[in-house]
Amino acid sequence: MSNNERRNFLKMGGAGLVGMAGILASGQAPAAATSGKIRFDVVSAFPKTLDTIYGGAEDAMNLLREMSDGKYDGTVHAAGEIVPGLKALDAASDGTAQVAHTALYYHFDKDDALAEFASIPFGPDARGMIAWMHHGGGNELANEVCAKFNLVHFACGNTGAQMGGWFKDEIRSKDDLKGLKMRLGGFAGKVLQPMGIQPVTLPGGDIMPAAEKGLISALEWVGPYDDEKLGFYKLFKNYAYPAFWEGGTQLSMTPNKKWWDPQPADFKAMFKAACMAATQNMLAKYDAKNPIALSSLMVKGVKVFRLPKDVMDQAYYISEQLYADISSKNPLFAKVHNSMTKFRDKHYQWHRLAEQTYNSYMTNQRGNRI
Amino acid sequence: MSNNERRNFLKMGGAGLVGMAGILASGQAPAAATSGKIRFDVVSAFPKTLDTIYGGAEDAMNLLREMSDGKYDGTVHAAGEIVPGLKALDAASDGTAQVAHTALYYHFDKDDALAEFASIPFGPDARGMIAWMHHGGGNELANEVCAKFNLVHFACGNTGAQMGGWFKDEIRSKDDLKGLKMRLGGFAGKVLQPMGIQPVTLPGGDIMPAAEKGLISALEWVGPYDDEKLGFYKLFKNYAYPAFWEGGTQLSMTPNKKWWDPQPADFKAMFKAACMAATQNMLAKYDAKNPIALSSLMVKGVKVFRLPKDVMDQAYYISEQLYADISSKNPLFAKVHNSMTKFRDKHYQWHRLAEQTYNSYMTNQRGNRI
């Protein structure tokens, strides 16, 4: 079945032939599913150009196919192929597709608590996020929030700490941010807007055209590897770090709960393992690709600079106010935020010792060449 | 079959009934193996008391069993159950068992290059190690070195940065190290000995008895979670960080190559995914358990201190000399070391920006409570 046929079936019936095994499985006893193949669709919130993030879903599905000798087979669809990227969660939720691969902060309009499972300003780093998910109660909470939308949750990817964006001039104080029209990802705008930035939401492919027309005066995307491909260095020469709003952004794989629940145990175990492997693989890919792209950007005349302390401090203060405010209105957000922050704080108390002193020594010895 | 029977079979024939599926598989066409169950033994280099490290092998094997619905089933044996911990690699190499789970620096007497795949002084941190393995050519090199011993290599676990050990008094300069009789893990002794330390090798269970008898005057083991269980804080109150010899120690799963090669593709894919999931899970477990144990140790009167710069600098200098010396005699070590250090340096050049500045800001805001 071609992609076109597949799309037409999906458009016609909510789920086409490719989804029928899933539908049959959820309508029959689990035993029937055990004997049979499972075919399903994964709608990605991302374009193929983000090969590392988009690729996380493909990695997971390739591994699932390999492990099951083709018995379990999920097809990944890029943003716009079946539904627009920001509708990926809806598509899995209502059964248009069986699974979504997305960053849950894209969907905070449904519930702010969702953002906690991707990244919120001053959240944990990648290791802290992964540890919270698997050994700190994070994934149980993610499932509690996702169940509201008929979804099940698996962590499936992490970008690590991201860069703080591209600017015409170096930002020397919080006053330099005022009046910027900056392309931003969703939830971070809640903190950057009170700092005087006008947030603009644009998908990846639309950022450069908007910058060329002068519709935005600054932007943030991911990090060196992804940013270089989109060519931002041609218009902006000052590259900030760190993105205090993306300290360790997590991607999520969210199957439709009604479809998922009756699936056989071996399928569930493989799916879970594939998502864990893909998480590790995405972070490793970024850790391998970002340094090369960073060097390349610097050769092209890009100057990196650290966001000044007054920017960080103001953002931190606004974030704390924001979380208190949302918590007072949304008990589920309060519950998730309380779990995350308690875990995060213990994490940093521990990482402050061996991890950070080891890495700062190594950076001074080996990482200070640029 | 009981563990005793299993052991007897293994002693008698090199591989018992439990290994027969593997033997049959390697003697027959791969297609025959596809239809059949695979039963095998994993010899761990670790005692069960190291539940996080030892547990990494069990996590991987539990996941394999779950994914294959019991078709593929590896039984993990603690150190001493079939062979002593330090003989784990030999056991997989000569077919006494099918697979070993170990830290490859235990076996540097076979080839110093093996140590690079666990940890050497001033190696990469956990993320750097994982990225090097999967996207920097590290695992290809590990397979090249392991093939010399009839083994295949999979990363299967990482402890993160470890603590620098337990001392009677705080170490204030490199002179304070001179004359210490210190329990140490293998390869690190090559650097610590020239600093005036007398290295003593002891398995976990023998450390406290030796300390009580005054046979050692300092020791290092892993980190807060493992160290607290062994009770070192009862005799030593000064706890150093970081272990510059264990910045991100990796565990390895090494199947016997002759047994592994003819196994079916789905088994291989599941085994690989299980090891990747176990790697992530081990690091997450340590990241969740270490902070709690650290707080508990501090309540018990333990004082943490950072190893002084002159200790780090002397160790760094000695390490560089050591690596140059080994490289001049061992081309395989030179090849592996060159690959690792190039990758590590780029890693730190990149992590110096977003990762380290984000984490140092968060540590100041949230991690400085102790």
Contacts between the chains, C-beta under 8 A, distances in Angstrom:
chain1	res1	chain2	res2	distance
A	63	B	269	6.4
A	63	B	273	5.5
A	66	B	265	6.7
A	66	B	266	6.9
A	66	B	269	3.9
A	67	B	67	6.3
A	67	B	266	5.8
A	67	B	269	4.4
A	67	B	270	4.8
A	67	B	273	6.1
A	68	B	266	6.7
A	69	B	34	7.9
A	69	B	264	7.9
A	69	B	265	7.1
A	69	B	266	4.4
A	122	B	362	6.7
A	122	B	365	7.2
A	124	B	362	8.0
A	125	B	355	6.9
A	125	B	358	6.5
A	125	B	359	5.6
A	125	B	362	7.3
A	126	B	127	7.5
A	127	B	126	7.5
A	127	B	127	7.5
A	127	B	160	7.6
A	127	B	283	6.7
A	127	B	284	7.7
A	127	B	287	5.6
A	128	B	287	6.9
A	130	B	280	6.4
A	130	B	283	7.4
A	130	B	284	5.2
A	130	B	287	7.6
A	131	B	283	7.5
A	131	B	284	4.2
A	131	B	285	7.8
A	131	B	287	3.6
A	131	B	288	4.9
A	132	B	288	7.9
A	133	B	284	7.6
A	134	B	280	7.5
A	134	B	281	6.2
A	134	B	284	4.5
A	134	B	285	7.8
A	134	B	288	7.8
A	135	B	284	5.1
A	135	B	285	5.5
A	135	B	287	7.4
A	135	B	288	3.6
A	135	B	289	7.5
A	136	B	288	5.5
A	160	B	127	7.6
A	160	B	354	7.5
A	160	B	355	6.4
A	161	B	354	3.9
A	161	B	355	4.6
A	161	B	358	4.6
A	161	B	359	7.7
A	162	B	354	6.2
A	163	B	353	7.2
A	163	B	354	5.6
A	164	B	354	7.5
A	223	B	354	6.8
A	224	B	350	7.4
A	241	B	353	4.3
A	241	B	354	4.6
A	241	B	357	5.9
A	241	B	358	8.0
A	242	B	353	7.0
A	242	B	354	4.1
A	242	B	355	7.5
A	242	B	357	4.9
A	242	B	358	3.9
A	242	B	361	7.6
A	243	B	354	6.8
A	243	B	358	7.8
A	244	B	358	6.8
A	244	B	361	7.3
A	247	B	358	4.9
A	247	B	359	7.8
A	247	B	362	7.0
A	264	B	69	7.9
A	265	B	66	6.7
A	265	B	69	7.1
A	266	B	66	7.0
A	266	B	67	5.8
A	266	B	68	6.7
A	266	B	69	4.4
A	269	B	63	6.4
A	269	B	66	3.9
A	269	B	67	4.4
A	270	B	67	4.8
A	270	B	270	7.5
A	270	B	273	7.6
A	272	B	277	7.8
A	273	B	63	5.5
A	273	B	67	6.1
A	273	B	270	7.7
A	273	B	273	4.5
A	273	B	274	6.3
A	273	B	276	7.8
A	273	B	277	4.8
A	274	B	273	6.3
A	276	B	273	7.8
A	276	B	276	6.7
A	276	B	277	3.9
A	276	B	280	5.4
A	276	B	281	7.3
A	277	B	272	7.8
A	277	B	273	4.8
A	277	B	276	3.9
A	277	B	277	6.0
A	279	B	280	6.4
A	280	B	130	6.4
A	280	B	134	7.5
A	280	B	276	5.4
A	280	B	279	6.4
A	280	B	280	4.9
A	281	B	134	6.2
A	281	B	276	7.3
A	283	B	127	6.7
A	283	B	130	7.4
A	283	B	131	7.5
A	284	B	127	7.7
A	284	B	130	5.2
A	284	B	131	4.2
A	284	B	133	7.6
A	284	B	134	4.5
A	284	B	135	5.1
A	285	B	131	7.8
A	285	B	134	7.9
A	285	B	135	5.5
A	287	B	127	5.6
A	287	B	128	6.9
A	287	B	130	7.6
A	287	B	131	3.6
A	287	B	135	7.4
A	287	B	347	6.3
A	287	B	350	7.4
A	287	B	351	7.9
A	288	B	131	4.9
A	288	B	132	7.9
A	288	B	134	7.9
A	288	B	135	3.6
A	288	B	136	5.5
A	288	B	343	7.7
A	289	B	135	7.5
A	290	B	350	4.9
A	291	B	346	3.8
A	291	B	347	6.2
A	291	B	349	5.6
A	291	B	350	3.9
A	292	B	346	7.0
A	294	B	349	7.0
A	294	B	350	5.4
A	294	B	353	7.4
A	295	B	346	7.6
A	295	B	349	7.5
A	304	B	353	6.2
A	306	B	353	8.0
A	306	B	357	5.7
A	312	B	361	5.7
A	316	B	365	6.3
A	341	B	366	8.0
A	343	B	288	7.7
A	344	B	362	7.6
A	344	B	366	6.4
A	345	B	366	4.6
A	345	B	367	6.8
A	345	B	369	7.3
A	346	B	291	3.8
A	346	B	292	7.0
A	346	B	295	7.6
A	347	B	287	6.3
A	347	B	291	6.2
A	347	B	367	7.6
A	348	B	359	7.5
A	348	B	362	5.3
A	348	B	363	4.9
A	348	B	366	4.8
A	348	B	367	2.8
A	349	B	291	5.6
A	349	B	294	7.0
A	349	B	295	7.5
A	349	B	366	7.9
A	349	B	367	4.7
A	349	B	368	7.8
A	349	B	369	5.9
A	349	B	370	5.5
A	350	B	224	7.4
A	350	B	287	7.4
A	350	B	290	4.9
A	350	B	291	3.8
A	350	B	294	5.5
A	350	B	367	7.8
A	351	B	287	8.0
A	351	B	359	6.8
A	351	B	363	7.0
A	351	B	367	6.8
A	352	B	363	4.7
A	352	B	367	4.4
A	352	B	368	6.9
A	353	B	163	7.2
A	353	B	241	4.3
A	353	B	242	7.0
A	353	B	294	7.4
A	353	B	304	6.2
A	353	B	306	8.0
A	354	B	160	7.4
A	354	B	161	3.9
A	354	B	162	6.1
A	354	B	163	5.6
A	354	B	164	7.5
A	354	B	223	6.8
A	354	B	241	4.6
A	354	B	242	4.1
A	354	B	243	6.7
A	355	B	125	6.9
A	355	B	160	6.4
A	355	B	161	4.6
A	355	B	242	7.5
A	356	B	356	7.8
A	356	B	359	6.3
A	356	B	360	6.8
A	356	B	363	6.2
A	357	B	241	5.9
A	357	B	242	4.9
A	357	B	306	5.7
A	358	B	125	6.5
A	358	B	161	4.6
A	358	B	241	8.0
A	358	B	242	3.9
A	358	B	243	7.8
A	358	B	244	6.8
A	358	B	247	4.8
A	359	B	125	5.6
A	359	B	161	7.6
A	359	B	247	7.8
A	359	B	348	7.5
A	359	B	351	6.8
A	359	B	356	6.3
A	360	B	356	6.8
A	360	B	360	7.7
A	361	B	242	7.6
A	361	B	244	7.2
A	361	B	312	5.7
A	362	B	122	6.7
A	362	B	125	7.3
A	362	B	247	6.9
A	362	B	344	7.7
A	362	B	348	5.3
A	363	B	348	4.9
A	363	B	351	7.0
A	363	B	352	4.7
A	363	B	356	6.2
A	365	B	122	7.2
A	365	B	316	6.3
A	366	B	341	7.9
A	366	B	344	6.4
A	366	B	345	4.6
A	366	B	348	4.9
A	366	B	349	7.9
A	367	B	345	6.8
A	367	B	347	7.6
A	367	B	348	2.8
A	367	B	349	4.7
A	367	B	350	7.8
A	367	B	351	6.8
A	367	B	352	4.4
A	368	B	349	7.8
A	368	B	352	6.9
A	369	B	345	7.3
A	369	B	349	5.9
A	370	B	349	5.5
